[in-house]
Amino acid sequence: GSMAGLGIEAGGGSLSTEVLNLVDFAINARILMPTKIQEDVNGTMVEKDVEVIGTSLRGEFNVKALKELYRQYLIEAFSGQNSAQNARLFNNLNRLALVLGLEEEEVAAIHNELGSMIYRRYLSRALQTGLIGDRERSFLDSIRQALDMEQDKCDKLVREAEVNKVSDMVSNMFDRSQVNAETVREVRDTADTLEVDLLTDVVVTKSRLEKMFEVELEDLVESGELTLGDMGALEEICEALHVSEERAEEMLQEAVTRRCNTGALQAVALLRQGAEAAMMDELKKVLKFAAIAPYTVEMPAVSMEEKQEVYMLFQANALTGGAPDEETKAQLELLKTMVGIAEESSEKTAA
């Protein structure tokens, strides 16, 4: 992986050369000396090579300036194009910390700050185009090792990026008024792949979760995936969007009522415009909702003659292929109930 485009490119590039000269001077002047220490490793004393420094710049300069110098050097080490030079810069990090007189905690804080920034920017970019695969994890691991960051801290940064990805998808969908079945499915699929929970991780509000449920619910009915005899498709969505079975049933009934009301009135309006084909399309959609819970729409402004005309046109279109099959018969009965045609008047009309 490359640092290009992560926004941590260094300035002129001469700082690192000057700093290396400073480190070399400290070695040549024997201020920075190699030594051996005894270290306890799992109960056994082991000899270890380290470097110590006789004096440092800590008393000579403001500590904030020394930390910023270390930080800028580190940025150059990450953003250089020459891998051999980069390796040399990393190999001298510890010596530089000694020369500058920085404490271990101060160095760790700079490493964590810069490492977190690299992680966040890289993850954000990787998740825009896809998921975090082996290649991405390998790159992130090289950053973790170079900066001696804690694994737990890095895991949290990856998790934070995954949750943010799903959160941004939800926000964008609502901000752009693109809450439709396709975008909701994309959000659910991404959340599922990244193992992100929309309620407990992303904290999506109940009203938004229900709005997402509503558009998927209506799409499932329209596409024929959800029928009175097969409600299986709802289970997965209920779980992902945290909608209880009882609430799902309420919302399904609300959707039926709403779609039958608007659909029946729309069909009459299309009839009045002479748009028969559009009226047929509208009725076919609406009858899928009516099939889930037969419902009579109150239409006081529509005469019985118009209701019968809607019924007769639908019947004529449905019967163009010959004798009605069971599905067509069922549709005709549902339409009768929905527009509110009494049994005897429809029989008279058909006679």
Disulfide bonds with the S-S distance in Angstrom:
none
